[in-house]
Amino acid sequence: MFEDEFKKDSDVRRGKYTTVSIPITLYNRIKELIKDTGFTSVSQFVTYILREVIASMEREKLESSMISEEEKKRIIEKLRKLGYI
């Protein structure tokens, strides 16, 4: 499961990486946390977590940009009053 998530990114398959610095204490905590899991490295775990967080934030942003049915009705009514509909 985790390996599939890690391999999804086309940049990963092409070997394109960058370095992100985290505190050593956090690195060590993650290293301990992922023992006996499907994660083979701290980088793999951090990549997985960041993908999850970013996907969640993108969903929230998309949902917040969508207008409600109530707003749609108000807009349609305004357009109707202005003679556009």
PyMOL CGO cylinders between C-alpha atoms (Angstrom):
from pymol import cmd
from pymol.cgo import CYLINDER

trace = [
    CYLINDER, 0.00, 0.00, 0.00, 2.60, 2.55, 1.06, 0.3, 1, 1, 1, 1, 1, 1,
    CYLINDER, 2.60, 2.55, 1.06, 4.93, 1.56, -1.74, 0.3, 1, 1, 1, 1, 1, 1,
    CYLINDER, 4.93, 1.56, -1.74, 2.16, 2.27, -4.27, 0.3, 1, 1, 1, 1, 1, 1,
    CYLINDER, 2.16, 2.27, -4.27, 1.62, 5.76, -2.85, 0.3, 1, 1, 1, 1, 1, 1,
    CYLINDER, 1.62, 5.76, -2.85, 5.33, 6.47, -3.00, 0.3, 1, 1, 1, 1, 1, 1,
    CYLINDER, 5.33, 6.47, -3.00, 5.63, 5.33, -6.61, 0.3, 1, 1, 1, 1, 1, 1,
    CYLINDER, 5.63, 5.33, -6.61, 2.69, 7.42, -7.88, 0.3, 1, 1, 1, 1, 1, 1,
    CYLINDER, 2.69, 7.42, -7.88, 4.67, 10.59, -8.38, 0.3, 1, 1, 1, 1, 1, 1,
    CYLINDER, 4.67, 10.59, -8.38, 6.21, 10.67, -11.86, 0.3, 1, 1, 1, 1, 1, 1,
    CYLINDER, 6.21, 10.67, -11.86, 9.13, 12.76, -10.58, 0.3, 1, 1, 1, 1, 1, 1,
    CYLINDER, 9.13, 12.76, -10.58, 9.99, 9.96, -8.17, 0.3, 1, 1, 1, 1, 1, 1,
    CYLINDER, 9.99, 9.96, -8.17, 10.11, 7.49, -11.04, 0.3, 1, 1, 1, 1, 1, 1,
    CYLINDER, 10.11, 7.49, -11.04, 12.42, 9.83, -12.94, 0.3, 1, 1, 1, 1, 1, 1,
    CYLINDER, 12.42, 9.83, -12.94, 14.69, 10.30, -9.94, 0.3, 1, 1, 1, 1, 1, 1,
    CYLINDER, 14.69, 10.30, -9.94, 13.89, 13.99, -9.42, 0.3, 1, 1, 1, 1, 1, 1,
    CYLINDER, 13.89, 13.99, -9.42, 14.20, 14.96, -5.77, 0.3, 1, 1, 1, 1, 1, 1,
    CYLINDER, 14.20, 14.96, -5.77, 14.87, 17.92, -3.56, 0.3, 1, 1, 1, 1, 1, 1,
    CYLINDER, 14.87, 17.92, -3.56, 16.04, 18.16, 0.02, 0.3, 1, 1, 1, 1, 1, 1,
    CYLINDER, 16.04, 18.16, 0.02, 13.80, 19.29, 2.83, 0.3, 1, 1, 1, 1, 1, 1,
    CYLINDER, 13.80, 19.29, 2.83, 15.35, 19.84, 6.24, 0.3, 1, 1, 1, 1, 1, 1,
    CYLINDER, 15.35, 19.84, 6.24, 13.61, 18.69, 9.39, 0.3, 1, 1, 1, 1, 1, 1,
    CYLINDER, 13.61, 18.69, 9.39, 14.90, 18.71, 12.96, 0.3, 1, 1, 1, 1, 1, 1,
    CYLINDER, 14.90, 18.71, 12.96, 16.99, 15.66, 13.88, 0.3, 1, 1, 1, 1, 1, 1,
    CYLINDER, 16.99, 15.66, 13.88, 14.70, 14.93, 16.82, 0.3, 1, 1, 1, 1, 1, 1,
    CYLINDER, 14.70, 14.93, 16.82, 11.70, 14.75, 14.48, 0.3, 1, 1, 1, 1, 1, 1,
    CYLINDER, 11.70, 14.75, 14.48, 13.66, 12.55, 12.07, 0.3, 1, 1, 1, 1, 1, 1,
    CYLINDER, 13.66, 12.55, 12.07, 14.52, 10.16, 14.90, 0.3, 1, 1, 1, 1, 1, 1,
    CYLINDER, 14.52, 10.16, 14.90, 10.92, 10.05, 16.12, 0.3, 1, 1, 1, 1, 1, 1,
    CYLINDER, 10.92, 10.05, 16.12, 9.70, 9.21, 12.61, 0.3, 1, 1, 1, 1, 1, 1,
    CYLINDER, 9.70, 9.21, 12.61, 12.42, 6.59, 12.22, 0.3, 1, 1, 1, 1, 1, 1,
    CYLINDER, 12.42, 6.59, 12.22, 11.21, 4.86, 15.39, 0.3, 1, 1, 1, 1, 1, 1,
    CYLINDER, 11.21, 4.86, 15.39, 7.57, 5.24, 14.41, 0.3, 1, 1, 1, 1, 1, 1,
    CYLINDER, 7.57, 5.24, 14.41, 7.94, 3.53, 11.04, 0.3, 1, 1, 1, 1, 1, 1,
    CYLINDER, 7.94, 3.53, 11.04, 9.76, 0.46, 12.31, 0.3, 1, 1, 1, 1, 1, 1,
    CYLINDER, 9.76, 0.46, 12.31, 7.86, -2.70, 11.35, 0.3, 1, 1, 1, 1, 1, 1,
    CYLINDER, 7.86, -2.70, 11.35, 5.62, -0.83, 8.90, 0.3, 1, 1, 1, 1, 1, 1,
    CYLINDER, 5.62, -0.83, 8.90, 5.54, -0.86, 5.12, 0.3, 1, 1, 1, 1, 1, 1,
    CYLINDER, 5.54, -0.86, 5.12, 7.70, 2.25, 5.00, 0.3, 1, 1, 1, 1, 1, 1,
    CYLINDER, 7.70, 2.25, 5.00, 11.32, 1.62, 4.13, 0.3, 1, 1, 1, 1, 1, 1,
    CYLINDER, 11.32, 1.62, 4.13, 12.67, 5.09, 4.94, 0.3, 1, 1, 1, 1, 1, 1,
    CYLINDER, 12.67, 5.09, 4.94, 11.87, 8.34, 6.68, 0.3, 1, 1, 1, 1, 1, 1,
    CYLINDER, 11.87, 8.34, 6.68, 11.77, 10.04, 3.27, 0.3, 1, 1, 1, 1, 1, 1,
    CYLINDER, 11.77, 10.04, 3.27, 9.17, 7.58, 2.02, 0.3, 1, 1, 1, 1, 1, 1,
    CYLINDER, 9.17, 7.58, 2.02, 7.00, 8.17, 5.09, 0.3, 1, 1, 1, 1, 1, 1,
    CYLINDER, 7.00, 8.17, 5.09, 7.32, 11.96, 4.92, 0.3, 1, 1, 1, 1, 1, 1,
    CYLINDER, 7.32, 11.96, 4.92, 6.46, 11.91, 1.21, 0.3, 1, 1, 1, 1, 1, 1,
    CYLINDER, 6.46, 11.91, 1.21, 3.36, 9.83, 1.93, 0.3, 1, 1, 1, 1, 1, 1,
    CYLINDER, 3.36, 9.83, 1.93, 2.23, 12.12, 4.77, 0.3, 1, 1, 1, 1, 1, 1,
    CYLINDER, 2.23, 12.12, 4.77, 2.82, 15.28, 2.74, 0.3, 1, 1, 1, 1, 1, 1,
    CYLINDER, 2.82, 15.28, 2.74, 0.80, 13.89, -0.16, 0.3, 1, 1, 1, 1, 1, 1,
    CYLINDER, 0.80, 13.89, -0.16, -2.08, 13.13, 2.21, 0.3, 1, 1, 1, 1, 1, 1,
    CYLINDER, -2.08, 13.13, 2.21, -1.97, 16.58, 3.81, 0.3, 1, 1, 1, 1, 1, 1,
    CYLINDER, -1.97, 16.58, 3.81, -1.72, 18.38, 0.47, 0.3, 1, 1, 1, 1, 1, 1,
    CYLINDER, -1.72, 18.38, 0.47, -4.58, 16.35, -1.02, 0.3, 1, 1, 1, 1, 1, 1,
    CYLINDER, -4.58, 16.35, -1.02, -6.72, 17.22, 2.00, 0.3, 1, 1, 1, 1, 1, 1,
    CYLINDER, -6.72, 17.22, 2.00, -5.88, 20.91, 1.72, 0.3, 1, 1, 1, 1, 1, 1,
    CYLINDER, -5.88, 20.91, 1.72, -6.63, 20.89, -2.01, 0.3, 1, 1, 1, 1, 1, 1,
    CYLINDER, -6.63, 20.89, -2.01, -10.02, 19.26, -1.35, 0.3, 1, 1, 1, 1, 1, 1,
    CYLINDER, -10.02, 19.26, -1.35, -10.83, 21.87, 1.30, 0.3, 1, 1, 1, 1, 1, 1,
    CYLINDER, -10.83, 21.87, 1.30, -9.83, 24.68, -1.04, 0.3, 1, 1, 1, 1, 1, 1,
    CYLINDER, -9.83, 24.68, -1.04, -11.97, 23.26, -3.84, 0.3, 1, 1, 1, 1, 1, 1,
    CYLINDER, -11.97, 23.26, -3.84, -14.95, 22.78, -1.54, 0.3, 1, 1, 1, 1, 1, 1,
    CYLINDER, -14.95, 22.78, -1.54, -14.65, 26.30, -0.16, 0.3, 1, 1, 1, 1, 1, 1,
    CYLINDER, -14.65, 26.30, -0.16, -14.55, 27.75, -3.68, 0.3, 1, 1, 1, 1, 1, 1,
    CYLINDER, -14.55, 27.75, -3.68, -17.79, 26.03, -4.65, 0.3, 1, 1, 1, 1, 1, 1,
    CYLINDER, -17.79, 26.03, -4.65, -20.97, 28.04, -4.24, 0.3, 1, 1, 1, 1, 1, 1,
    CYLINDER, -20.97, 28.04, -4.24, -23.98, 26.71, -2.39, 0.3, 1, 1, 1, 1, 1, 1,
    CYLINDER, -23.98, 26.71, -2.39, -27.42, 26.16, -3.88, 0.3, 1, 1, 1, 1, 1, 1,
    CYLINDER, -27.42, 26.16, -3.88, -28.63, 29.18, -1.92, 0.3, 1, 1, 1, 1, 1, 1,
    CYLINDER, -28.63, 29.18, -1.92, -25.93, 31.36, -3.48, 0.3, 1, 1, 1, 1, 1, 1,
    CYLINDER, -25.93, 31.36, -3.48, -26.77, 30.02, -6.95, 0.3, 1, 1, 1, 1, 1, 1,
    CYLINDER, -26.77, 30.02, -6.95, -30.42, 30.97, -6.44, 0.3, 1, 1, 1, 1, 1, 1,
    CYLINDER, -30.42, 30.97, -6.44, -29.47, 34.50, -5.32, 0.3, 1, 1, 1, 1, 1, 1,
    CYLINDER, -29.47, 34.50, -5.32, -27.19, 34.97, -8.33, 0.3, 1, 1, 1, 1, 1, 1,
    CYLINDER, -27.19, 34.97, -8.33, -29.84, 33.71, -10.75, 0.3, 1, 1, 1, 1, 1, 1,
    CYLINDER, -29.84, 33.71, -10.75, -32.41, 36.03, -9.18, 0.3, 1, 1, 1, 1, 1, 1,
    CYLINDER, -32.41, 36.03, -9.18, -30.05, 39.02, -9.47, 0.3, 1, 1, 1, 1, 1, 1,
    CYLINDER, -30.05, 39.02, -9.47, -29.34, 38.18, -13.11, 0.3, 1, 1, 1, 1, 1, 1,
    CYLINDER, -29.34, 38.18, -13.11, -33.07, 37.85, -13.75, 0.3, 1, 1, 1, 1, 1, 1,
    CYLINDER, -33.07, 37.85, -13.75, -33.76, 41.25, -12.14, 0.3, 1, 1, 1, 1, 1, 1,
    CYLINDER, -33.76, 41.25, -12.14, -31.03, 42.80, -14.27, 0.3, 1, 1, 1, 1, 1, 1,
    CYLINDER, -31.03, 42.80, -14.27, -32.58, 41.31, -17.40, 0.3, 1, 1, 1, 1, 1, 1,
    CYLINDER, -32.58, 41.31, -17.40, -29.79, 38.91, -18.27, 0.3, 1, 1, 1, 1, 1, 1,
    CYLINDER, -29.79, 38.91, -18.27, -32.01, 35.86, -17.85, 0.3, 1, 1, 1, 1, 1, 1,
]
cmd.load_cgo(trace, "trace")
